[in-house]
Amino acid sequence: VRVQEGVEDSGKYPIVVSTWPFLEAVRAAWEAVDKGFNAVDAVVEGCSACEELRCDGTVGPGGSPDENGETTIDALLMNGATMEVGAVASMRYVKDGIKAARLVMQHTKHTMLVGERASIFAISMGLPGPTNLSSSESMEKWTRWKENNCQPNFRKNVVPVDSCGPYQPKDNLGHNKGICSEANSIGTIESRTCLVGPHSHDTISMAVIDKMGHVAVGTSTNGATFKISGRVGDGPIAGSAAYADDGVGACGATGDGDIMMRFLP
């Protein structure tokens, strides 16, 4: 968190807050907002820095391969002054997730674009691409996973349970032999620790208050490692990964996105 002293009004702004110790991203956002950028543009600067640095391998290109070995991008941008939201999900071939989210906010009447069509839109609006988002590191990780019989994975109530697909639904769902216990009788989560660890989900979620007191939030992530192709996590979902409202404030979180989306405010 950074606070500038001596600002007229409250003397409390601007402020930049981010999940995880992604200090270069915080510095980039701080330098922008300190120069007078608005909160939205400062968030874009900060998250873009993290994408470029491939923070922790979980932001930007080159990380978190899905079941097919492909890296895709989820991102969200929300303006707390106008309540506008722009987001992209499962975006292929374009590395600049947060900038693509801003394009959705600024140049469409939609909230979210997904998949390859999100990529086509982003490229048509001037972002570089198509780009191979995989890296030697992500492909090596995926190869090791395949050699380990695709374990662990995000499948349940399917066969086979101890090898790679193709998968089919189990006939008897009452005898789930999957690798993770998913839910008990009241629907709470018993265990997903075999799938979610420190380097499998660490989205950047950033909040900024600018010199005018306006707030904005943004997120960017390449999602859960070995996710099923097409999966959308909490990252691009307003109210799950992040939320901003000038009248209240801003917040952001990271974690097991599939669980977080079940408990939206």
C-alpha positions in Angstrom: 0.0 0.0 0.0 1.3 3.4 -0.9 -0.1 6.7 0.4 0.9 10.2 -0.7 1.0 12.8 2.0 -0.2 16.4 1.5 -3.0 15.8 -1.0 -5.7 18.4 -0.6 -9.0 17.1 0.7 -8.3 14.1 2.9 -4.5 13.7 2.6 -5.0 10.0 2.1 -4.8 9.5 -1.6 -3.6 8.1 -3.9 -3.4 4.4 -2.8 -2.4 1.2 -4.6 -3.1 -2.2 -3.1 -2.3 -5.6 -4.7 -2.5 -9.2 -3.8 0.8 -11.1 -3.4 4.2 -9.5 -3.3 4.1 -8.3 -6.9 6.0 -5.1 -6.1 6.9 -4.1 -9.6 3.3 -4.1 -10.5 2.4 -2.0 -7.5 5.3 0.4 -8.4 4.0 0.7 -12.0 0.5 1.6 -10.8 1.8 4.0 -8.2 4.0 5.8 -10.6 1.0 6.2 -13.0 -1.5 7.4 -10.4 1.1 9.7 -8.7 1.5 11.4 -12.1 -2.2 12.1 -12.2 -3.5 9.1 -14.1 -7.0 8.1 -13.2 -7.6 4.9 -11.2 -8.7 2.9 -14.2 -5.5 3.6 -16.2 -3.3 3.1 -13.2 -4.8 -0.3 -12.6 -4.1 -1.1 -16.3 -0.5 0.0 -15.9 0.0 -2.1 -12.8 -1.6 -5.3 -14.1 0.2 -4.9 -17.5 3.5 -4.8 -15.7 2.7 -8.1 -14.0 1.6 -9.6 -17.3 4.9 -8.6 -18.9 6.9 -10.0 -16.0 4.8 -13.1 -15.9 4.4 -12.7 -12.2 4.9 -16.0 -10.4 4.1 -17.8 -13.7 0.4 -17.4 -13.0 -0.1 -14.0 -14.7 0.4 -13.3 -18.4 1.7 -15.7 -21.0 3.8 -18.7 -20.5 2.1 -20.3 -17.5 -0.7 -22.5 -16.3 -1.3 -24.9 -19.2 -4.7 -26.4 -19.5 -5.4 -30.1 -20.2 -4.4 -29.5 -23.9 -1.2 -27.7 -23.0 -2.5 -24.3 -24.0 -2.2 -21.1 -21.9 -5.2 -18.7 -22.0 -5.9 -15.4 -20.3 -8.7 -14.1 -18.0 -8.8 -10.4 -17.0 -11.2 -7.9 -15.4 -11.3 -4.1 -15.2 -14.0 -2.3 -13.1 -14.5 1.5 -12.8 -15.9 2.4 -9.4 -17.0 5.8 -10.5 -19.2 4.6 -13.4 -19.7 0.9 -12.4 -18.5 0.0 -15.9 -16.9 -3.4 -16.3 -14.8 -4.9 -19.1 -13.5 -8.4 -19.0 -12.1 -11.2 -21.2 -12.1 -14.9 -20.4 -10.4 -18.0 -21.8 -8.8 -15.6 -24.3 -6.4 -17.2 -26.7 -3.4 -15.8 -28.7 -3.4 -12.3 -27.0 -1.1 -11.7 -24.0 -2.4 -8.3 -22.9 -5.3 -9.4 -20.8 -5.9 -6.2 -18.8 -5.7 -4.0 -21.9 -8.1 -6.2 -23.7 -10.5 -5.9 -20.8 -10.2 -2.1 -21.1 -11.0 -2.3 -24.8 -14.2 -4.2 -23.9 -15.1 -1.5 -21.4 -14.3 1.4 -23.7 -15.5 0.2 -27.0 -18.4 -2.2 -26.5 -21.7 -2.2 -24.6 -20.9 -5.6 -23.2 -19.3 -6.7 -20.0 -17.3 -9.7 -21.1 -16.0 -11.4 -24.3 -14.7 -14.9 -24.3 -12.5 -17.4 -26.1 -11.1 -16.9 -29.6 -13.7 -14.3 -30.4 -12.3 -12.2 -27.6 -8.9 -12.6 -29.2 -10.2 -11.5 -32.6 -11.8 -8.4 -31.0 -8.6 -7.5 -29.1 -6.5 -7.8 -32.2 -8.9 -5.8 -34.3 -8.7 -3.0 -31.8 -5.0 -2.8 -32.0 -3.5 -5.2 -29.5 -0.6 -7.4 -30.8 -1.4 -11.0 -31.9 -2.0 -13.7 -32.6 0.8 -14.8 -30.2 1.7 -18.2 -28.9 1.0 -17.9 -25.2 2.8 -21.1 -24.3 6.4 -21.2 -23.1 9.1 -23.9 -22.7 8.3 -23.9 -19.0 4.6 -24.4 -19.5 5.1 -27.1 -22.0 7.6 -28.9 -19.8 5.1 -28.8 -16.9 2.3 -30.1 -19.2 4.5 -32.9 -20.5 5.4 -34.0 -17.0 1.7 -34.0 -16.1 0.8 -36.1 -19.1 3.6 -38.6 -18.1 2.0 -38.8 -14.7 -1.3 -40.0 -16.2 -2.9 -36.5 -16.1 -2.9 -36.5 -12.3 -4.2 -34.5 -10.6 -7.0 -33.1 -12.7 -10.3 -31.3 -12.4 -12.5 -34.2 -13.5 -15.0 -35.9 -11.3 -17.6 -38.7 -11.7 -15.9 -39.9 -14.8 -13.9 -42.8 -16.1 -11.0 -43.4 -16.3 -10.1 -42.0 -12.9 -6.4 -42.8 -12.9 -5.3 -42.0 -16.4 -5.7 -39.5 -19.2 -9.0 -39.4 -21.2 -11.0 -39.5 -23.3 -13.4 -39.4 -20.4 -16.9 -40.6 -20.0 -19.5 -40.1 -17.3 -19.6 -42.8 -14.6 -22.7 -45.0 -14.6 -22.9 -45.1 -10.8 -22.3 -41.6 -9.4 -22.7 -42.9 -5.9 -19.2 -44.5 -5.9 -16.9 -41.7 -6.9 -13.3 -42.9 -7.0 -11.9 -39.5 -8.1 -8.8 -38.1 -6.6 -10.5 -35.2 -4.8 -13.4 -35.3 -2.5 -15.7 -32.5 -3.7 -18.6 -31.8 -1.4 -20.3 -33.2 1.7 -24.1 -33.5 2.3 -24.5 -29.8 3.0 -22.5 -28.7 0.0 -19.4 -27.4 1.7 -16.0 -28.2 0.5 -14.0 -31.0 2.1 -10.8 -31.0 0.1 -9.3 -29.6 -3.0 -5.8 -29.2 -1.7 -4.5 -31.7 -4.3 -5.5 -29.3 -7.0 -5.0 -25.9 -5.5 -1.5 -24.8 -4.3 0.6 -21.7 -4.0 1.6 -21.7 -7.7 -1.6 -23.0 -9.3 -4.0 -20.0 -8.8 -2.2 -16.8 -7.9 -4.1 -14.1 -9.8 -3.0 -10.5 -9.4 -5.9 -8.5 -8.1 -5.2 -4.7 -7.8 -7.2 -1.8 -6.4 -6.3 1.9 -6.9 -7.7 5.1 -5.4 -6.6 8.1 -7.5 -6.0 11.7 -6.4 -9.7 12.5 -7.0 -10.8 9.7 -4.7 -12.2 7.5 -7.5 -11.6 3.8 -7.2 -10.9 1.0 -9.8 -10.0 -2.6 -9.6 -8.4 -5.1 -12.1 -7.3 -8.7 -12.2 -5.3 -10.7 -14.6 -4.5 -14.4 -14.6 -3.7 -17.4 -16.8 -6.0 -19.5 -14.6 -5.8 -22.8 -12.9 -3.0 -25.2 -13.9 -4.3 -28.2 -15.9 -7.8 -26.8 -16.0 -10.3 -28.3 -18.5 -10.1 -26.4 -21.7 -12.7 -23.6 -21.8 -12.8 -23.2 -18.0 -13.4 -19.6 -16.8 -12.3 -18.8 -13.3 -13.2 -16.0 -10.9 -10.6 -13.6 -12.3 -12.9 -12.0 -14.9 -16.0 -12.1 -12.7 -17.0 -8.8 -11.1 -17.9 -9.5 -7.5 -15.8 -12.6 -7.3 -12.2 -11.7 -8.0 -12.7 -8.0 -7.4 -15.3 -5.2 -7.1 -15.2 -1.4 -7.0 -17.8 1.2 -6.0 -16.8 4.8 -5.3 -19.5 5.0 -2.6 -18.1 2.1 -0.7 -14.6 1.2 -1.8 -12.7 -1.6 -3.6 -11.7 -5.1 -2.9 -10.0 -8.1 -4.5 -9.1 -11.6 -3.7 -7.3 -14.7 -5.1 -7.7 -18.4 -4.4 -9.8 -21.3 -5.7 -11.9 -19.5 -8.2 -14.3 -22.3 -8.8 -15.2 -22.1 -5.1 -15.1 -18.3 -4.8 -17.7 -18.0 -7.6 -20.2 -20.0 -5.5 -20.2 -17.3 -2.8 -20.7 -14.0 -4.8 -22.0 -11.2 -2.7 
